[in-house]
């Protein structure tokens, strides 16, 4: 989380893990595909662009900085996807450069002392 990498002449930062949704299941025709991807911990991640630049096929992705080595992406993702409320971990995660939606979600969990329901994201709208 927060790793900064040089890709071509651009500088990017790992900003969050991807959150698979029901559309993935629809696309592959497997009813629980989104849940499987989420449970595998292999949902991928997003980068935010810190410095725009030119990128082309074959460019090297080079690690420039790792400001939070104790927070590899599986740790905050596990906190997000885990169905257990871990107050200490949630409070520690709030010190990270979280995207606003993750920050709000972690803060809400702490305020409400509970977890949200993901059925509609993973299983899709009721038909």
N, C-alpha and C positions, 0 to 999 in steps of 0.2 A: 504494500500500500504506500503510495507516494514515491515509488521508484521513478527516477528521471532517466530517460534514455534518449540518445541521439539516434535519429533515423534520417538518413540523408543529411540535409542541413537543418532539419526540424528538430525541436526539442519537445518531447512528450512526457507525460506523467501518468502512471497507472492511477486511475481515479476510482474505479469500482468494479466489482464482479458483475457479470451479466445476470439477469434474472429471467430464466426461461418462462414462457407463458404458454397457454393452451394452443396458440397458433402453431407452435412447433409440433405439437401432437397432431393437429389437423394436417399440417404439411406432409408429415410422414405416415399418417394413417395409423398411428399407434396411440391408443387412448391415454396411456400414462407416460408418454415420451418426455413431456416437460418435467414431470416429477422425477423421472429416472435421471435426467440430465442434472437437475438440481441436487438430487441425492448423491450423485457421483462426485460432486465437487469440481466437475470439469465443464463449467458453463462458459468459461472464457472471461474476458475483462474488457474494459473500455479504457482508452487513453484520452486525456485532455491535452490540447495543444498549448504549450507554453510559449514557444517561438515558432512561428510559421516558417516553412522552408520547402525546398524541393525534395521530393521522394520519388524514387523509381525502383522498378523491379531489380533485385540483386543488392540493394543497399543493405548495409550492416546495421543491426540494432545493437547499440553499445550502451551498457550501463554506465551512467555518469555519476549518479548519486543514489544512495539508499538511506534516506533519513530515518526510517523506522524499521530497522532490521528485525526487531522483535515482533513486527506485525506483517509477516508474509500474507499474501492475499487470502489463503485458506482460513486464516484466523478470523478476520472480520466477516468473511463470507460464512464461516461456521456459526458465528454469532448471529448473523442475519437469518440463516436458514435453520439453525438449531431451534428446537421447540422447547428449550428450557430457558427460563429467565435467569441470566447471570448478571446481577446488579454490578458487581465489581468489574467485570469485563466490559459491560456497557459503558460505565463511567470512564474507564480507561480509553475506550475507543473514541470517546468524544474529544480527545486530545489530537486525533488524527485529522488530516485534511479531507474530511468526508464530503461527498457531494451533498447538496442540501436535502435531498429526499432521504438519504440514509441517516443524516444527522437528525432530521425530524422524526424518523421512525424510531431511532434509538432513544431519543428524548421522550417520545410518547410512551414507549415501553416502560421507561423509568417512572414517568408520571402516573401511569395507569397500573403499574405493577402487573402487567399482563402482555399477552401476545395477540397479534392480529390474526384474522382468518384469511388464509390464502386460497381457499377453494376456488373462487371465481378466477383468479389469475392462473392457477394450474389446470383447472378442469374446464374452464370456459363458461360462457353465459348459459344460464338455464335455457333449455330449448323446449 
